[in-house]
Amino acid sequence: MKYIKIFIISISPLFLGGCTENNIDFEPISQITTDQVTSSLELLENTIVGNYAFLSSAEGKYGYDRTRYDVTEYMSDDVILNQWSGNDFSYSLTYQPTSASDRSLDFWQYSYRAIYSINVANEGLDNLEGLSSEDEIKRDQLKGENIFLRSMFYFDLVRVYGRPYSHDDPATNLGVPLSDTSTDNEGLSRATVKETYEFIEKDLLEAATLLNEEKSNIYVSKEVALAGLSRLYLFKEENDKAIVYADSVINSGRYQLLSSEAFPRYNRNAPVGNSETIFAVQRLATDNVGRYMMGGMMHGDGGYGQIMVSSSFMDLLFKNPNDLRVNFIDVQYELDAEGNKIPDPDNEYYGYKVIEKSSIPEYWTQKLTYQDDEPMLHSPIYFRLAEMYLIKAEAYAKNGEEEKALEMVNIIRERAGLSGDQLFRLDNLQGYGSVLDIVLDEARLEFAHEGHRTHDVFRNKKTMDRSYMTWQGWSGPGSIPYTSNRILHQIPEAEMLKNDNLVQNPSYTN
């Protein structure tokens, strides 16, 4: 008899904090047969709700959301380390990928465990018989949610272990192993990048047709799948489709940009009820594990605070000191004996002395902390409405529709409190050489420390400038061209040893 270990959950809108015994209720059963699960719509519904928990659950210190963040954001030019660390996140930060990285191994294994659970549930849904018309509608919704989650895991995987779709030939570049079944998963070879993207596209298109219920933004609704398609097509440089799907989300009427007054507190609001958030993984106070949360390295109040906001990003941000996005920077001022800030004419950003460690000013991001004003609590945001506008901006720029691109950019800049000559026009590019460069910098400003930047640089065939990262403990390169093998994470050694059919990514020499 085959068994699957599963939590049977009493569903409530507050459950999605991370599937722990502290914040959900369990029926008195912890292990049932796969046949029992997959023959009951009720049990399958519980299983699928449980599949959301893979986005935040952890078997060790770090959950999927933290490992996903560590293998992407730390490679960006928005961060700087203020003291050396032997933690495995340093392999990402220094562009020295290794198959021995426990962080990469966790990311890989969390992903494929989730995909297996999703596939089991899908097979059960497909095999249900004798359902009422009402239950058929419910089954479609659940399957749509489930396969959307699978598309997310695969999209994250292929962007970490495969080259961007825009590089060389996606039909020959290697992606990741693919499976839509719970059987015959041993010894899978890596699909190509093209095959992986086609798999994801198929899942998203099917999800969009199946999803029929407007749920809150901690669950998957049709618009979430449409947002996923818009992002996918942008990465594939199918710009017309990216625009169409972004418009479908914008015009749905379900989401609105936060006002200029509310925007600076975006990080402090839980996702439910936030008009701009399209999809987020809700974390509750009972899920807060302090320094092991997603922002554990990025802020010192409850976290380690060893990763600061880079001078490169600060220079861009302070081109307009009245930009409301300045509010997401938490400055650690040096104080005198009376507790007052100390003037410092050499500080071009704030005009006061700032605490330094290893000569690195302590500018922390608040994007990943202070939800409900609680240190380290954060619900990872996967899609928000601002991205739909900037997807359109990038797609328009690449299509040569530059005026439309700037119109989208200015919507975001106006919300950030900018006006007049701070807005872009074709006769006022403010020193930029191209409209595309304007769009990419606006995306950098808007989504700083949200996990976008590394992908945006390399898929657009840009060079990551890390020249600011020179200090006594730094061992990484100062410049990383998009052609470098350093941008590819190595397949974890443990997975290579288990599967002779896996081909390792090339090691870096540049």
N, C-alpha and C positions, 0 to 999 in steps of 0.2 A: 504494500500500500504506500503510495507516494504522499508525503506530507509537505505542507508549506506553512511556515510559521507566520502568523498574521495577528495583528491587533484588531479586535472587533470594537469599533468606536461608536459611542453615542454621539452622533453628529450634532455639532452646534456651530454657529458662525464664529465663535471664539476659538475653535479648536486649533486653527492652523498656526499655532505658535511653534510647533516642533514635536509633536507626537511623543510626549513624555508622560510618565504617570502623574506628574504634578499638575497637568492642566487638561487632561481628558479623562473621561470615564470609561472603564472597561467592563464589558460583560465578563462573567466568570468562565472565560475560555481563552486559552492562549495558543493552542495548537489544534488545527483541524485539517482534514484532508483537502487536497487540491480540488477533488471532485465536489466536495461539499461547498467550497467557496464558489466555484465556477458554475454551479447549477442554481444559484440563488441570486436574484437581482439585488436583494437587500444586502447580502454579504459582499457582493461585488461593488456596490455603492460604498460600503465602508472601506473596502480595499482601495478603491480609487481615491477616496478622500485621504486615506493613509499614504497614497503615492505622493501627494503634495509634500508630505513630511520629509521625503528624501531631499527636498531642496534646502532643508535646514538641519536635518538630524545628523548626529555624530556618534560613532562608536568609540572614538577617542576624544582628544581635546577639541579637535576642530571639525566643524560640520562642512557639508558640501558648499554652502555659501562662502565660508571663510577660505576653503582651499581653492575654489573657483576664483575668488578675488586675488588670492596670493599669486596664482600662476598667470595673472593677466595685468592687474593694475600696477604691480610693483615693477613692471617693465616699462612703464610710461615715463615721460619727462615732467610729470607733475609732482614727483616725489623725490625726496633725498633722505638718506639714512644719516642719523647723527651719532651713531656709535656702531661698531662692528658687532655682528651677531653670528653665532654658529647655527642658528635656526635654519631649517631647509628652505624657508622663503628666500634666503639670500641667493640661492641659485637663480631664481627669477630676477631678483633685483640687479645682480651683477652680470646677467646674460651669460651664465656659465651652466647651461642645462646639463643635467646628468641623469642617467637611468636609476641612480641610487637615491633620488629625492623622495623622501617619505610623503612630502606634500603632493607631488605629482602622482604618487601611487594612490594616495587617498582619493584624489580627484577622479582618477580613472576608475577605481573600484566602486566608489559611491555612485558614479554615473551608470556603470553597467549593472549594478545591483538594482538600481531604480528601473532601468530599461527592462530587465528580466521580469520584475514585478508588474510593470505596465503590460508586457506581452502576455503574461498569464491572465491578467484581467481582461485584456482584449479578446483572447480566445474564449473566455467564459461568456463574454457579452455576445460574441458572434454565434455561440452555440445555444443560447437560450431559446426555448420554444414555447408556444402557447401563451405569449404575452398579450395582454389587453392593449388596445390602441394607446391608452395613457401610459402604460409601462414601456411601450415601444418608443414613445417620445422621450421618456426618461432614459432609456437605454442609449438612444442616440446622443443625448446630451452628455452622458457619462463617458461614452466612447470618444466623443469630441474632446472632452477635457483630458482624457487619458493620452490620446495620441498627440495632443498639443504638448503635453509634458515630455513625451518621448522626443518630439522635435527639438525642444529646448535643450535636452541633455546632449543630443547629437550635434546641435549647432555649437554648443560650448566645446564639445570634444574636438570637432574638426577644426575649430579656430585655434585650439591650443596645440594640437599635434599635426595639423596639416597646414600647408601654405594657403594664403588667401586665394580666393577664386580668380582674382585678377592677375596672379603671377603665372608666367609661362603657360603651360598647358594643363588645365584642371583635369583633363581626361587621362593624364599620365601621372600627375602629382598624387602622392598617396594621402588618403584621408584616414578613416578609422573603420574598424570592423562593424558591420551592420547586421542587425537581426530584427525581424518582426515576429518571431516565434519563441516559445519557451523551450523548444527542443532543438537538437542538432546545432548547439551553440559552441561546441568544443572545436578548437583548431581553426577558428575563422581567420581568414586573411583580411588584410586592410583593403577596403574599397578605395577607389580613386576619390579625389576631391569632388569631381563632377558627379560621380555616383552618390556620394554622401549628400551633396546639395540637392540632388534630384529626390533622394529618399525623404529629406526634410521637407522639401516643397510638396511632395505628395501627401505627407502627413498633415501639413498645414492647410492645404486645399481641402482635404477630406474633413478636417476638424471644422473648418469654416462652414461647410455644408451641414454638418451634424449638430453643431451648437445651436440651441433654440431657446435658451433661458437666459434672461438678464440677471446675472449674479453680481454680487459685490466684487470689488477689485482684488480680493484675496483668493478668488476663484477664477476659472477660465470661462469667459463668455466669447461670443462670436468676434467681438471687436479685438479681443486679445490675439486671436488667430490672425486677424487682418493686420494687426500691428506687426506680428511676426513675419508675415508675408512681405510687408513693406520693407522691413529691415533686411530680410533675405534677398530680395530683389535688388536692393541698393548694393549689397555686398557682391552680387553677381553682375552689377552694372547694367541691369535691365531697368533703365531709369524710368521709362514710361510706366511700367508696372509698379515700380516703387511709388510713384506719384499717385497713381490710381488707388492703391491700397491705403496710402497715408490719408488721402482725401476721404476714403470711406470711413476711416476712424474719426477724423475731424468732423465730418458732416453727420456722424451718427447722433450728435447732440448729447451723448452720454458724458462727455468730459469737457472741462473748461480749464484754461490756464488759471493758476492762482493769481489773485490780484497782486499788484506791486506791494501792497501793505502786508499781505499774508505770505508772500513768497519767501522772505528771509527766515521764516520759521518752518519751512518745508520739512526739514529733518526732525522737527520736534512733534510733528503730527503723526499719529498712527494712520496706516493706510486707509482703513475703512472711513468713508466720509470725505476723503481728500479728492476734490473734483478733478485734479490733474493726473492722478495715478491711475494708469490703465490696468496694471497687474503688479502686485507685490506679494512677497511671502511674509505673512504676518508673524512677528515674533512678539511674545508677551513677556511681562515682567518675570514670570516663572521660568522663562527660557534664558534669562540673562546669565551668562557664565563669565561675565566680566572681561578680563583681558583675552579670553579665547573667542570672543565675539568677532564679527567681521572687521570691526574697526579697532581691534585690540592693539595693533601696532601704530595706529594713526592718531591716537590721542592719549594724553597722560592721565586724565581723570578716570580712573578705573582701569586704564590700559597701560601698556608699556610706554607709549609715546615716543618711540625711537625713529619713526618715519615722519618727516616734516613735509610741509608744502615747499616745493622747489622755488629757487629764485627765478628760474625760467618762467614758471607760471605766475609768480607774483609780479614780475615785470609786465606780463601781458595784462593781468587783472588791473594793475594800477595805471594803465594808460588812461583810464577814466576812474578816478578815485571815488566818484559818486555812484559807481556801478553797485547795485544792491547785492551782487554776488560776493562783494567784499565781506558781507555779514557771515559767510560760511567759514571765514578764517578766525580761529581762536588764538589771539596773540597773547603770549606769556611775557608780560612786561616785567622789567626789573624795577623794584620799588626801593625808595629810600627808607630811612628809619621811621618816618611818619606814615609809611604806607602809600606815598604818592609816587606817581610815575615820574621818571627822570628824563628831562628833555635831552634829545640827541639829534642835532642838526644833520648828522651823517645818515640817519635812518630816513631814506627817501620815501618810505611808505607811510609811516605813522608819526615820525618826528620824536619818538621816545626810545629809550634804551629797551632792548628786548633780551631776555635770558638766552644765553648761547651754550651749546654743548658741542665740543669739538669744532668750535667756531661756526656752528650752524645755528641760526636764529630759530627759536622755538615758535614756529607758525604751524599750528595744528589745524587740520580740517575738522569741522563739526558735522560733516555730511553723514557720518556713520555712527552718530551717538546722540544722546539726549532726547530720544523719543519719549514723549510724556515727561520730559525733563529728567529722565533717569540716565546716568552715565552708562555708556556702552550699549544701551538698548537701541536696536535699529531693525527695521523691517526692510530687507533688500528690495529695491525697486527694479523690476525688469523692464517695464515700459512706462513712459509717461508722455503726456500729450506734446510737450515741447519737442520731443524727438521726432514726432510726425512732421512738424513744421521744418525742422532742420534736415530731415530726410528729403523733403520736397526741395529745400534750398540746394542741397548737394546734387540732386538729380537734375534740377533745372540748370544749374551751373554746367554740368557735364553735357547737357543737351544744347548748350549755347543760349539758353533763355536767361540771360544774366539779370535783366531787370526783375523778372519774377523771383529769381534766387535772392536778390537783395531785399525784395518785399518780405519774403519769409524770414530772413535774418532780422530785419527791423522789427517784426512782430515780437521776437524774443528780446531784442535789445530795449524796446520800449517798455516791456514788462519789467526789465531789469533797471528801469529808472533813467534810461538814456534818452536824449532828445536832441533836436537841432542838428548841428554839425557832427554830433556823435553817431548819428545814423548814416548809413551808407547810401550813396547814389552812384550812378555810372560816372558822373563827373566829380565824385568825391569818394575815391577808394581809400583815402587816408593812408597813402603810402604803400598799399598792397599791390603786388604785381598782377594778381588775378582775382576774379570773383571766387573761384574755388578756394583759394587760400583764405579769403575772408570767411567763407562758410566753415572751413575746418577749424579756424581759430575760434569762431563763435561756438561751435560744438565743444571745443576744448574748455571754453569759459563756462558753458552751461552745464556740462556733464563731468566736470573735474571730479576725480576720485570716485566716480560711479562705475568704473570698469570699461569705459568706451575708448579711451585715448589710444592705447596700444594698438588695437585693431584698426582704428581710423588712420593712424600714421602708416602702417605697413600695407594695408590694402590699397592705399592711394599712392603706393610706391615712393614714399618719402623716407628720409633718414631720421632716425631718432637721435636727437642731440643730447648727449649726456655730459657735455664738456664742463658743466657746472658741478659735477659730482667728484671733483678732485679733492681728496683729503687723505690723511695719513693711513686710513684703513681701507681705502677704495682699491679694488682689484679688477674692476670691470672696464670695458672699453668706453671711450669718451664719445664715440660715434658708432651707430649701428645702422648700416644701410639695409634697405629692405631685402636685398639679395643675400644677406648673411644667413648662414645656417643657425646662428645664435637665436633667431626668432622662433625656432621650432623647439618645443620641449621633447625630450627623449621619452620613448615608450618605457614605462617602468621595468626595471630589470626582472622583478618577480613575474611580470606578465610575459616577458620574453622567454623566461625559462620554462613557463608552463605551456607555451604555444610556439612550436617550431615554425609555424606558418607566418608569424609576424615578422615584418621587415622593419628594422630600426631606422630612425631618422639619421641622416648623415651628421657626423660630429662637426663641430665648428673649427675652422682654422683661421677665420678672419673676424 
